[in-house]
């Protein structure tokens, strides 16, 4: 089971053995009578949602209408001018900077889904206000706000999430699907905020809570007594989160509901976080049993999610990184039992290598033409990323990111099979390829910001002669507060370089060794 952390900012797992918590039952605060309910809300959430926002805003009761998610206030909002500026800043500038691959088209409703959640979900609103409150001074004044002060502003978000989990105990996910999805999206939003600040203390707890909700959402399809529906569990959930919203002014034009887009967006982030976390912990990804259904395009139904639309890296690479992580966990278990079959290890690794090299070979035939220079100031980065033509750049960006991830995945696989060998010719070739791709001045800095894990994998095995390149690439990013995950990656590289001459066999090292000295989960995403 899961309960809110009693301390600052987080959730406390009270399960044992590292397993997922018991079902959270539901994520209430929902009226199930359709997109709009005319019933007045008497939920305790009204008391929570009227607390002070990061800019001292109160949500005053003025209406009896509420949305189907009772996380939403039962009255119209009364935002300050400051809040309006910060929310607009997030939608227009910060979202494209933090998620440069996420460019929903007009036919998909653009960013309207997030605007709807900001209006109707107090925790989502608070999370976005906190992020904007941190990044806005970086842009307009070139200075970093006090991190502790910004973190303190998240207390209201956690109060609402705690209240949500307290009220969901007796219901089911099937009954309150929309609210469950909103809470999942809110947790991932809060998670990304803490990562942006390089505050990793509660990453594991946030990831644990999000995984629990996600698994319950998918498993609720199998537990439902309703007649069988066509498609994967993910597809059925998406269908139940509909129907699409019709734009009244344009007859027949429909866009996905806010919850449908939120679920796809949050799921993509969660899959990435789970896979990256597994590489650091020498564990099988918690969602490993769902990977084929969710990510594999070769299945009969095709992949349920195209993760590259959110995180850039294409499904097939993340699928193989997950396979490698699962193989690392298998190897570790077999070693502990004294029953490691090296031939089986090599056979399975060869399958992964073939998939990665085949995919990479096809990608290298595709041209990478970014068409814009790397920007030196945060204002230029925001302006450039907002002016990009999605149809002209999204595919090229994804190819570039996927190539970098694929090279890093092959390095990770080589470490798993042969150990930590920086002088290995194959590893040096992949590192050189990543260096060449990232040194291209046509890659935007915001894209670079999303590649913490592959850059860290390559940089940690860099030679002495290559250290200066990595220090220049990551150490000169300004303002530093906008690139905290990459600064953390550089710190890990420095520690790996410093350990080259330490006693012990270098081949015994692996990625987990780099992160082993830290109690917190460092998610370089």
C-alpha positions as CSV (number, residue, x, y, z in Angstrom):
1,X,0.0,0.0,0.0
2,X,1.1,3.6,-0.4
3,X,0.6,6.6,1.8
4,X,1.8,10.2,1.6
5,X,5.2,10.8,3.1
6,X,4.9,12.4,6.5
7,X,7.9,14.6,5.8
8,X,8.6,17.2,3.2
9,X,7.5,16.6,-0.4
10,X,7.0,13.0,-1.2
11,X,5.3,9.6,-0.7
12,X,6.4,6.9,1.7
13,X,6.2,3.3,0.5
14,X,5.1,0.9,3.2
15,X,5.5,-2.2,1.2
16,X,8.4,-4.6,1.6
17,X,10.6,-6.3,-0.8
18,X,10.6,-3.5,-3.4
19,X,7.4,-4.6,-4.9
20,X,4.7,-2.4,-6.3
21,X,2.2,-1.3,-3.6
22,X,-1.2,-2.8,-3.3
23,X,-3.9,-1.2,-5.5
24,X,-4.6,2.3,-4.4
25,X,-8.2,1.4,-5.0
26,X,-9.1,4.5,-6.8
27,X,-8.3,8.1,-7.3
28,X,-11.5,9.7,-6.4
29,X,-12.7,13.3,-6.6
30,X,-14.7,12.5,-9.6
31,X,-18.3,12.9,-10.7
32,X,-19.1,10.2,-13.2
33,X,-22.0,11.8,-14.9
34,X,-20.1,13.0,-17.9
35,X,-17.8,15.8,-18.9
36,X,-19.8,18.3,-16.8
37,X,-21.9,17.7,-13.7
38,X,-24.4,20.1,-12.3
39,X,-24.3,18.6,-8.9
40,X,-22.7,20.9,-6.2
41,X,-19.5,19.5,-4.8
42,X,-19.3,18.8,-1.1
43,X,-16.0,17.0,-1.3
44,X,-13.4,17.9,1.3
45,X,-11.1,18.8,-1.6
46,X,-12.8,22.2,-1.7
47,X,-11.0,23.0,1.5
48,X,-7.7,21.9,0.1
49,X,-8.0,23.6,-3.2
50,X,-8.7,27.0,-1.6
51,X,-5.3,27.1,0.1
52,X,-2.7,29.7,-0.9
53,X,-1.1,29.1,-4.3
54,X,2.5,30.0,-5.0
55,X,1.4,33.6,-5.7
56,X,-1.1,33.9,-2.9
57,X,-4.1,33.1,-5.1
58,X,-7.3,31.9,-3.7
59,X,-9.9,29.9,-5.5
60,X,-13.1,31.5,-4.3
61,X,-16.5,29.6,-4.6
62,X,-18.7,31.3,-7.2
63,X,-20.4,28.4,-8.9
64,X,-22.0,25.1,-8.2
65,X,-20.7,23.4,-11.4
66,X,-17.8,21.0,-11.2
67,X,-16.0,18.8,-13.7
68,X,-16.1,15.0,-13.4
69,X,-12.8,15.2,-11.5
70,X,-13.4,16.5,-8.1
71,X,-9.8,17.5,-7.8
72,X,-11.1,20.5,-9.7
73,X,-12.6,23.3,-7.5
74,X,-16.3,23.5,-7.4
75,X,-16.2,27.2,-8.3
76,X,-14.7,29.5,-10.9
77,X,-11.1,30.5,-10.5
78,X,-9.9,33.9,-9.3
79,X,-6.3,34.0,-10.4
80,X,-4.0,36.9,-9.8
81,X,-2.4,38.7,-12.8
82,X,0.9,37.1,-11.7
83,X,-0.6,33.6,-12.0
84,X,-1.9,34.4,-15.4
85,X,1.5,35.5,-16.6
86,X,3.2,32.4,-15.1
87,X,0.6,30.0,-16.5
88,X,0.9,31.6,-20.0
89,X,4.7,31.5,-19.7
90,X,4.5,27.7,-19.0
91,X,2.3,27.0,-22.0
92,X,4.0,29.2,-24.5
93,X,7.7,28.9,-23.5
94,X,8.5,26.5,-20.7
95,X,6.6,23.4,-22.0
96,X,8.3,23.6,-25.4
97,X,11.7,24.0,-23.6
98,X,11.3,21.1,-21.2
99,X,9.6,18.8,-23.7
100,X,11.0,19.9,-27.1
101,X,9.8,16.8,-28.9
102,X,6.2,17.2,-27.7
103,X,4.5,19.2,-30.4
104,X,0.8,18.2,-30.6
105,X,-0.8,19.4,-33.8
106,X,-3.9,21.5,-34.1
107,X,-5.8,18.4,-35.0
108,X,-4.8,16.9,-31.7
109,X,-6.0,20.0,-29.8
110,X,-2.5,21.5,-29.4
111,X,-1.9,22.3,-25.7
112,X,-5.5,22.8,-24.8
113,X,-5.5,19.6,-22.8
114,X,-2.9,21.1,-20.4
115,X,-4.8,24.4,-20.2
116,X,-7.9,22.4,-19.2
117,X,-6.0,20.5,-16.5
118,X,-4.5,23.8,-15.2
119,X,-7.9,25.2,-14.8
120,X,-9.6,22.1,-13.3
121,X,-6.8,20.5,-11.3
122,X,-5.4,22.4,-8.4
123,X,-2.4,20.2,-8.1
124,X,-1.5,20.5,-11.8
125,X,-2.0,24.3,-11.5
126,X,0.3,24.5,-8.5
127,X,3.0,22.3,-10.1
128,X,3.1,24.4,-13.3
129,X,3.1,27.7,-11.3
130,X,6.0,26.4,-9.2
131,X,8.0,25.5,-12.4
132,X,7.3,28.9,-14.0
133,X,8.2,30.7,-10.8
134,X,11.6,29.0,-10.9
135,X,12.3,29.5,-14.7
136,X,10.8,32.9,-15.2
137,X,13.5,34.8,-13.2
138,X,16.1,32.8,-15.1
139,X,14.7,34.2,-18.3
140,X,13.8,37.8,-17.4
141,X,16.5,38.6,-14.8
142,X,19.2,36.0,-15.5
143,X,19.2,34.9,-11.9
144,X,18.3,31.7,-10.1
145,X,15.6,31.9,-7.3
146,X,16.3,30.2,-4.0
147,X,15.7,26.5,-4.6
148,X,14.4,25.9,-1.1
149,X,11.9,28.7,-1.4
150,X,10.6,27.2,-4.7
151,X,10.5,23.7,-3.2
152,X,8.5,25.1,-0.3
153,X,5.8,26.2,-2.7
154,X,5.1,22.6,-3.7
155,X,3.6,21.9,-0.2
156,X,0.1,22.8,-1.5
157,X,0.4,20.3,-4.4
158,X,1.3,17.5,-2.0
159,X,-1.5,18.4,0.4
160,X,-4.0,18.0,-2.5
161,X,-2.4,14.7,-3.6
162,X,-2.4,13.4,-0.1
163,X,-6.1,14.3,0.3
164,X,-6.8,12.6,-3.0
165,X,-5.2,9.3,-1.9
166,X,-7.0,9.5,1.4
167,X,-10.4,9.8,-0.3
168,X,-9.9,7.0,-2.8
169,X,-9.6,4.1,-0.4
170,X,-13.0,2.5,-0.9
171,X,-13.6,2.8,-4.7
172,X,-12.2,1.3,-7.8
173,X,-10.1,2.6,-10.7
174,X,-12.9,1.6,-13.1
175,X,-15.3,3.9,-11.3
176,X,-12.9,6.8,-11.1
177,X,-10.7,6.4,-14.2
178,X,-10.6,10.1,-15.2
179,X,-9.5,11.2,-11.7
180,X,-6.8,8.5,-11.6
181,X,-5.3,9.7,-14.8
182,X,-5.3,13.3,-13.6
183,X,-3.5,12.3,-10.4
184,X,-1.0,10.2,-12.5
185,X,-0.3,13.2,-14.7
186,X,0.1,15.5,-11.7
187,X,2.6,13.2,-10.1
188,X,4.7,13.1,-13.3
189,X,4.5,16.9,-13.5
190,X,5.8,17.2,-9.9
191,X,8.5,14.6,-10.7
192,X,9.8,16.6,-13.6
193,X,9.8,19.7,-11.5
194,X,12.1,18.1,-8.9
195,X,14.4,16.7,-11.6
196,X,14.7,20.1,-13.2
197,X,15.9,21.4,-9.8
198,X,18.3,18.5,-9.4
199,X,16.4,17.6,-6.3
200,X,16.4,13.8,-6.4
201,X,15.6,13.0,-2.8
202,X,12.0,11.9,-3.5
203,X,12.4,10.6,-7.1
204,X,12.0,7.0,-6.0
205,X,8.9,7.7,-4.0
206,X,7.2,9.7,-6.8
207,X,8.2,7.0,-9.4
208,X,6.8,4.3,-7.0
209,X,3.5,6.0,-6.7
210,X,3.2,6.7,-10.4
211,X,4.0,3.1,-11.3
212,X,1.4,1.9,-8.8
213,X,-1.3,4.0,-10.4
214,X,-0.4,3.1,-13.9
215,X,-0.4,-0.6,-13.3
216,X,-3.8,-0.4,-11.6
217,X,-5.2,1.5,-14.6
218,X,-4.0,-1.2,-17.0
219,X,-5.0,-4.1,-14.7
220,X,-8.4,-2.6,-14.2
221,X,-9.3,-3.5,-17.8
222,X,-8.8,-7.2,-17.0
223,X,-10.7,-7.0,-13.7
224,X,-13.7,-5.3,-15.3
225,X,-16.8,-7.4,-15.6
226,X,-18.0,-5.5,-18.7
227,X,-18.1,-7.3,-22.1
228,X,-14.8,-7.7,-23.8
229,X,-13.5,-4.7,-25.7
230,X,-11.2,-4.8,-28.7
231,X,-7.5,-3.7,-28.4
232,X,-4.7,-3.7,-25.9
233,X,-5.3,-2.7,-22.3
234,X,-3.9,0.7,-23.1
235,X,-6.2,1.2,-26.1
236,X,-9.2,0.2,-24.0
237,X,-8.3,2.7,-21.3
238,X,-7.8,5.4,-23.9
239,X,-11.3,4.6,-25.3
240,X,-12.9,4.8,-21.9
241,X,-11.2,8.2,-21.3
242,X,-13.1,9.6,-24.3
243,X,-15.1,10.4,-26.1
244,X,-13.2,13.1,-28.1
245,X,-14.3,16.6,-27.5
246,X,-16.1,18.3,-30.4
247,X,-15.1,21.9,-31.1
248,X,-18.5,23.6,-31.1
249,X,-17.5,26.3,-33.6
250,X,-16.2,23.7,-36.1
251,X,-18.9,21.1,-36.9
252,X,-17.6,17.6,-36.9
253,X,-14.1,18.5,-35.7
254,X,-13.1,16.5,-32.6
255,X,-9.9,16.5,-30.6
256,X,-8.8,14.0,-27.9
257,X,-10.1,14.6,-24.4
258,X,-7.8,16.2,-21.9
259,X,-7.5,12.9,-20.0
260,X,-6.7,11.0,-23.2
261,X,-3.8,13.3,-24.0
262,X,-2.7,13.5,-20.4
263,X,-2.6,9.7,-20.1
264,X,-0.5,9.2,-23.2
265,X,1.8,12.0,-22.2
266,X,2.3,10.8,-18.6
267,X,2.7,7.2,-19.7
268,X,5.5,8.1,-22.1
269,X,7.4,9.9,-19.3
270,X,6.8,7.1,-16.9
271,X,8.0,4.4,-19.2
272,X,11.2,6.3,-19.8
273,X,11.7,7.0,-16.1
274,X,11.1,3.3,-15.2
275,X,13.7,2.1,-17.8
276,X,16.3,4.6,-16.8
277,X,15.8,3.8,-13.1
278,X,16.2,0.1,-13.8
279,X,19.6,0.7,-15.4
280,X,20.8,2.4,-12.3
281,X,19.4,-0.3,-9.9
282,X,20.3,-3.4,-11.8
283,X,16.7,-4.3,-11.8
284,X,14.2,-5.4,-14.3
285,X,11.9,-2.5,-15.3
286,X,8.8,-2.6,-13.2
287,X,6.7,-2.2,-16.4
288,X,8.7,-4.9,-18.3
289,X,5.8,-7.2,-18.7
290,X,3.9,-4.4,-20.5
291,X,6.8,-3.4,-22.8
292,X,5.8,-5.5,-25.8
293,X,2.2,-4.3,-25.6
294,X,3.1,-0.7,-25.2
295,X,6.3,-0.3,-27.2
296,X,6.8,-3.1,-29.8
297,X,5.7,-2.0,-33.3
298,X,6.1,-5.5,-34.6
299,X,3.2,-6.9,-32.6
300,X,-0.1,-7.6,-34.4
301,X,-1.7,-4.5,-32.8
302,X,1.4,-2.3,-33.2
303,X,2.8,-0.2,-30.4
304,X,0.2,1.4,-28.2
305,X,2.4,4.5,-27.5
306,X,4.9,6.3,-29.7
307,X,7.2,7.5,-26.9
308,X,9.3,9.6,-29.3
309,X,6.4,12.1,-29.6
310,X,7.1,13.0,-26.0
311,X,10.7,12.1,-25.1
312,X,12.3,12.0,-28.6
313,X,13.9,8.5,-28.5
314,X,12.0,6.0,-30.6
315,X,10.3,3.0,-29.1
316,X,12.7,0.3,-30.4
317,X,15.7,1.7,-28.6
318,X,14.0,2.0,-25.3
319,X,12.6,-1.5,-25.7
320,X,16.2,-2.8,-26.1
321,X,17.5,-0.7,-23.2
322,X,14.7,-2.3,-21.1
323,X,15.7,-5.8,-22.4
324,X,19.3,-5.1,-21.5
325,X,18.3,-4.0,-18.0
326,X,16.3,-7.2,-17.6
327,X,19.3,-9.2,-18.8
328,X,21.5,-7.4,-16.3
329,X,19.1,-8.3,-13.5
330,X,19.0,-12.0,-14.7
331,X,22.8,-12.1,-14.8
332,X,23.0,-10.7,-11.3
333,X,20.5,-13.3,-9.9
334,X,22.4,-16.1,-11.6
335,X,25.7,-15.0,-10.3
336,X,24.3,-14.8,-6.8
337,X,22.9,-18.4,-7.2
338,X,26.2,-19.6,-8.7
339,X,24.3,-20.7,-11.9
340,X,25.3,-18.3,-14.6
341,X,25.0,-19.7,-18.1
342,X,27.5,-17.5,-20.1
343,X,26.4,-19.0,-23.4
344,X,22.8,-18.0,-22.8
345,X,23.9,-14.5,-21.7
346,X,25.9,-14.0,-24.9
347,X,23.0,-15.4,-27.0
348,X,20.5,-13.0,-25.5
349,X,22.9,-10.1,-25.7
350,X,23.5,-10.9,-29.4
351,X,19.8,-10.5,-30.1
352,X,19.7,-7.1,-28.4
353,X,22.8,-6.0,-30.3
354,X,21.4,-7.1,-33.6
355,X,18.2,-5.1,-33.0
356,X,20.1,-2.0,-32.0
357,X,22.6,-2.1,-34.8
358,X,20.0,-2.8,-37.5
359,X,17.8,0.1,-36.3
360,X,20.8,2.4,-36.1
361,X,22.0,1.5,-39.6
362,X,18.6,2.4,-41.0
363,X,18.6,5.7,-39.1
364,X,22.0,6.7,-40.2
365,X,20.7,6.8,-43.8
366,X,18.2,9.5,-42.8
367,X,19.5,13.1,-43.1
368,X,19.7,15.2,-39.9
369,X,19.1,18.8,-40.9
370,X,18.1,20.8,-37.9
371,X,18.2,24.1,-39.8
372,X,18.9,26.3,-36.7
373,X,21.9,27.2,-34.6
374,X,22.4,26.3,-31.0
375,X,21.3,29.2,-28.9
376,X,23.4,30.9,-26.3
377,X,20.8,32.6,-24.1
378,X,17.7,31.2,-22.4
379,X,15.5,33.7,-24.1
380,X,16.8,32.6,-27.5
381,X,16.2,29.0,-26.6
382,X,12.6,29.7,-25.7
383,X,12.0,31.8,-28.7
384,X,13.6,29.3,-31.1
385,X,11.8,26.3,-29.7
386,X,8.4,28.1,-29.9
387,X,8.9,29.2,-33.5
388,X,9.8,25.8,-34.9
389,X,7.5,24.3,-37.5
390,X,6.5,20.9,-35.9
391,X,5.9,19.2,-39.2
392,X,9.4,20.2,-40.5
393,X,11.5,19.4,-37.4
394,X,9.8,16.8,-35.2
395,X,10.9,13.8,-37.2
396,X,14.4,15.1,-37.7
397,X,14.8,15.8,-34.0
398,X,13.6,12.3,-33.1
399,X,16.1,10.7,-35.5
400,X,18.9,12.6,-33.9
401,X,17.9,11.8,-30.4
402,X,17.3,8.1,-31.2
403,X,20.8,7.8,-32.8
404,X,22.4,9.2,-29.6
405,X,20.3,6.9,-27.4
406,X,21.1,3.9,-29.7
407,X,24.8,4.4,-29.4
408,X,24.5,4.7,-25.6
409,X,22.4,1.6,-25.5
410,X,25.1,-0.4,-27.3
411,X,27.7,1.0,-24.8
412,X,25.4,-0.2,-21.9
413,X,25.1,-3.6,-23.5
414,X,28.8,-3.9,-24.0
415,X,29.4,-3.1,-20.3
416,X,26.9,-5.8,-19.3
417,X,28.6,-8.4,-21.4
418,X,32.3,-7.5,-21.1
419,X,32.6,-5.2,-18.2
420,X,33.9,-1.6,-17.8
421,X,36.4,-1.3,-20.7
422,X,36.9,2.4,-21.8
423,X,39.7,1.3,-24.2
424,X,37.5,-1.2,-26.0
425,X,37.5,-0.3,-29.7
426,X,33.7,-0.8,-30.1
427,X,32.9,1.4,-27.0
428,X,35.3,4.1,-28.2
429,X,33.6,4.1,-31.6
430,X,30.2,4.6,-30.1
431,X,31.5,7.4,-27.8
432,X,33.1,9.1,-30.8
433,X,29.7,8.9,-32.6
434,X,27.9,10.5,-29.8
435,X,30.5,13.2,-29.5
436,X,30.2,14.0,-33.2
437,X,26.4,14.2,-33.0
438,X,26.3,16.4,-29.9
439,X,29.1,18.7,-31.2
440,X,27.0,19.6,-34.2
441,X,26.1,23.2,-33.7
442,X,22.7,22.6,-35.3
443,X,21.4,20.6,-32.3
444,X,19.4,22.9,-30.1
445,X,20.3,23.2,-26.4
446,X,16.9,22.2,-25.3
447,X,17.2,18.9,-27.1
448,X,20.6,18.4,-25.5
449,X,18.9,18.9,-22.1
450,X,16.7,15.8,-22.6
451,X,19.6,13.4,-23.1
452,X,21.1,13.2,-19.7
453,X,21.2,9.3,-19.6
454,X,22.9,8.6,-22.9
455,X,25.4,11.5,-22.5
456,X,26.2,10.2,-19.0
457,X,26.8,6.7,-20.2
458,X,29.1,7.8,-22.9
459,X,30.9,10.4,-20.9
460,X,31.7,8.1,-17.9
461,X,33.8,5.9,-20.2
462,X,35.5,8.8,-21.9
463,X,39.3,8.7,-22.2
464,X,41.5,11.3,-20.5
465,X,41.9,13.1,-23.8
466,X,38.1,13.3,-24.2
467,X,37.4,14.8,-20.8
468,X,37.8,18.4,-22.0
469,X,35.1,17.9,-24.6
470,X,32.5,16.8,-22.1
471,X,33.4,19.6,-19.7
472,X,33.0,22.1,-22.5
473,X,29.7,20.5,-23.7
474,X,28.0,20.3,-20.4
475,X,29.9,22.7,-18.1
476,X,29.3,25.8,-20.2
477,X,25.5,25.5,-20.4
478,X,24.0,28.6,-19.0
479,X,22.1,29.5,-16.9
480,X,23.2,26.5,-14.9
481,X,19.8,26.3,-13.1
482,X,18.1,25.5,-16.4
483,X,20.3,22.4,-17.0
484,X,20.5,20.8,-13.6
485,X,20.2,17.2,-14.8
486,X,23.1,17.7,-17.3
487,X,25.2,19.3,-14.5
488,X,24.5,16.2,-12.4
489,X,25.6,14.0,-15.4
490,X,28.9,15.9,-15.6
491,X,29.4,15.5,-11.9
492,X,28.9,11.7,-12.3
493,X,31.4,11.7,-15.2
494,X,34.0,13.5,-13.0
495,X,33.6,10.9,-10.3
496,X,34.0,8.1,-12.9
497,X,37.1,9.7,-14.3
498,X,38.6,10.1,-10.8
499,X,38.1,6.4,-10.0
500,X,40.1,5.2,-13.0
501,X,43.2,4.5,-10.9
502,X,41.5,3.2,-7.8
503,X,42.3,-0.3,-6.6
504,X,40.2,-3.1,-7.9
505,X,39.4,-4.5,-11.3
506,X,37.8,-1.9,-13.7
507,X,35.9,-4.7,-15.4
508,X,33.9,-5.2,-12.2
509,X,32.4,-1.7,-12.5
510,X,29.1,-1.0,-14.2
511,X,26.5,1.8,-14.4
512,X,25.1,0.8,-11.0
513,X,28.6,1.4,-9.6
514,X,28.4,5.0,-10.7
515,X,25.1,5.5,-8.8
516,X,25.8,3.2,-5.9
517,X,27.2,5.8,-3.6
518,X,23.9,7.7,-3.7
519,X,20.9,6.8,-1.6
520,X,18.5,8.8,-3.9
521,X,17.5,7.8,-7.4
522,X,19.2,10.1,-9.8
523,X,16.9,10.2,-12.9
524,X,18.9,11.8,-15.7
525,X,15.8,12.5,-18.0
